[in-house]
Amino acid sequence: MGTKKDYFSELDPAYHGQGLKFGIVMSRFNRDICEGLLSACEAELLRLGVAREDVLLVNVPGALEHPLALQELALSEKYDALIALGAVVRGDTYHFEVVSNESSRGILDVQLKTGVPIANAILTVDTEEQGHQRMAEKGEFTLQGVYAWLVGGADVTLIAANLREDEQFKRADEAYFRILLYGVLKEEDMLSARIAPLLDRPLAELSPIERGILLIGVYELLHCPDVPWRVAINEGVELAKKFGGTDGHKYINGVLDKLAQDVRSVEIEAAKSRG
């Protein structure tokens, strides 16, 4: 039987942004979430070779104002693609559905009418608290898995299976948990090498909890640009407060902050420039 390539021609995607111009429209509502999205967006555009001077950021009040702003940018014919950043949090009224549906429909209309591609990254979530809770639970289960591996050397598949049996696991983000756990354990040697120069003691003298928290934090800072640097550090601090020794969270904060200044310098400088 022939393969797909015997019957179809295929366009190869080009993952580079040199010379392309982008317009970003971001909401002011739920600014903490939007700032995190913007940081990840900026980091990825720069990684793909897009020049900072080729990106324009436009702020609007909320999701309903996105379509008009995007339309103006598209009609200017100055941009190769546009990006919508925002967050709509569900409340106790029907307003959530109205905002989410109308914003999405408006953005799609602009894209189809103008021919300018638009990446719609406006999040719709139930509550801010729910998002933070899921983030914390993901970190806690990942730490348990890394700890079990550091202490007992168990197989990662068995570790993950055992953790999934916990009643609270269903509330965690399983897909991201797997990315973190398998990624950290696969790259433990490289991550440890990045940690060691930042310490005031040999790596072996850290407790398994401290070492596990640092491995997770370093992995996120290096490999998860969608996780803002402040979030990656705060996750580690909160884990250390809950599971580590007295003042251990201060040590975790200092080590991760040193690494962030190096590997997330573009993101940090962009945040400073925005005030």
N, C-alpha and C positions, 0 to 999 in steps of 0.2 A: 504494500500500500504506500502511496506517495505521501510525502510530508506536506505540511502547509505551504512550505516555500515552493513546492512544485506548482501550486495553483494561484498563489497570491503574491503580489509585490507588497513590500512593507516599508513604511516611512520610519527611519531610525530617529528616535528622539535626540535632541542636542541639549545637553545639560550645561550650557554656558550662557552667561549673560553679558559678555563684553559688548559694549556699544548699544545696549538696549536701555530704553527709558521707561521708568515705572512711576505711576501715581498711586499713593496710598491714602485711603480715606479711613479715619479712625474716629470712633465715638468717644465722647467725654464721659458718658455714663459708665459706671462700673470701671473706673479708670485703672484700678490695680490690675484687673484682669487684662484690660486692653494694653497696658504698658508691657505686660508679660508677652502678649502676642506680638507687639511691635518689636520688642527686643529679639525675639526668635526670628521674626521676619527680616529684620535688618541683618542679623548675623548670617542668615541663609543667602540673602541677596549678595552680600559682600563675598561670601564663600564661593558663589557661582561666578564672580568676576564683575558684578555690576558696580559701576563707579558711584560713590556717594553723591556726587554732583548730578547724577542722572536720576535721582529719586526725589520726588516732591511729596511731602506729607501735608495733608489737609485734615483739620479737626472739624467735626460736626457734633451737634448735641447728642444725637442718638441714632438708632438703627433706621428710623423712618426718614432721616435726612440723607442717608447714604445714596439712594438712587439719583437724586438731583445733583449732588456733588460729583458723583461718578459720571453722570451724563455730560456735565460741563467739561470735565477732563477729557472724556472720550471725543467730544465734538471739537476740542481744540486741535486734534490731530497731532499732538506732541508726544503721545505716549504709546509704546508698543503693547503694554498690558497694564491693568489696574488691579488693585488689591483692596478688599473691604475688611476692616478689622473692627470687631465690636463684641459685646456680650449682652444678651437679653436674659434677665433672670425672671423666672416664673413668680408671679405674685398670687394673690387670692382672687383676682378678677380675670375676666376674659381678655383684658388688655394685652396679656402676654401673647395669646394666639394672634391677635390683630397685628401687633408689631412684628412678630416673627414672620407671619405669612406675607404681609404686605411688603415688608423689606425685601424678603427673598424674591417675591414676584417682580418688584421694581428693578432689582439688580439684574435679574434674568432678562427683563424687557430691554434694559439699556444695552446689555451685551448683544442681544439678537438684532436690535435696530441699528447699532453703530458698527458692529463687527469687531469691536475691540474686546479681547478676552478679559474677563474679570474673575479673579480668584475670590470666592466668597468665604471669608474666614470669620463670619459673625457667629459666635457660639450661642446656643440656646441651652440653658441649664435650669434645673429646678430651683436651687438655692445656692448662694455663695458658701454657706456652711456645709452643704452636702459635698461640694467640690473639695473643700479643705479636708473634710473627714475622709473622703476616699483617698486623697493624697497621703494623709497620715497613715491610713491602714495599709496602703501599698508599701510604704517605707518600712512599717513595722514587720510585715511578713517577709519582705526582702531581707531585712536584718536578721530575722530568725533563721532564714535559709543560709545566709552567708556565715552566721555564727555556727550553725550545725556543721557546715563544711569545714570551717577553720578548726573546730575542736575535734570532730570525729572523722572527717574525710569521707562522709557518706556520698553515694552517687547522687548527682544533682537531680536526676529524674525521680528518684525515691524521695528526696527532700521536698521537691515541689508537690509530689502526690500527697505526702503527709500533711503539708500545710493546707492543701485544698480541702482536706477533711474538716478543718476548723469551721465552726458555724459562722464565724465572722468573716470568713474569706470571701463569701459571696458579695459582700459590700465593697470589696476592693476592686481595683482595676486589674483584672487578671492578665490582660494582654501586656500591659506595661510592667506588671510584676515579672512576667516571664522574660521580657527584654532585659530588665535590670538584673535578675538573678543569674540567668545564663550568661549575660554579658560580663558581669563582674567576675564570675568564676572562670570564665574562659580567658579573661585578660588579667587575672590576678597578678601575675609577675610584672607586667607592664605598669599596672596601676600602683603596685607597691614601689616600683622604681621611681614613679613620679612623686610619691608621698615621702620617701625616705629623706631627700635633701631638705624638706620643709620641717623636719622634726628636730627636737632638742635632745633626743635620746634614740637609741637603736630601735628599729621597727619591732624587733622581737620583744621589747619591753612593754609595748602597748598591750592592753587587755584585748581579748578577742572582740569584745563589744566595741571598743574604740577603733580597733583596726577595721572591723566590719563597717562601721559608720563612715569612716574615711574612704574605704574602697567604694562604697555606694556614691558618696558625694563626689569623688574624683571622676567616677564613671559618668555621672550626669553632667558635670562641668565639661568633660571632654567630648562626649558622644550624644548629648541630648540638647541641642540648641533650642528646642521648643520649651525647655525648662529654664526660666530666667535664673540668672546667677544668684540673685537674692533668695529665690525659692529653694534652690539646691542647697545653699548654706543653711537656711532656716530649717529645712527638713532635718539636716544633720544635727543641728543644735537641739531641736525638739526631741529627737531620738536619744541624744545623749542625756538630756534632762530626765527622760523617762526610764532609761535602762542603764545609764552610765553612773560613774562615781561622782562624788561631790566636786563641783566646779569643772567636771569633765567637759561640759558643754562649752566652756570658755576656750578650752584647748582646741576642741573641734572647730569652733568658729575661727580661731586664729589660723589654723592650718589651711582650711578651705578658702579663707579669704586671700591668703598668700597665693594660692594656685589660681584663683579667679582673676586676680590682678594680672596674671600672665596670660592665661588661655581665654579669658573673656574680656580682654582689654577694650576691644572695639565696642562691645555692648555696654561696658561700664562708662566709657567716655561719652557714648551717645546718650546714656541716661543723665550724665552730668550736664551735658549741653542743653538738654530739655528742661533742666532745673529741677 
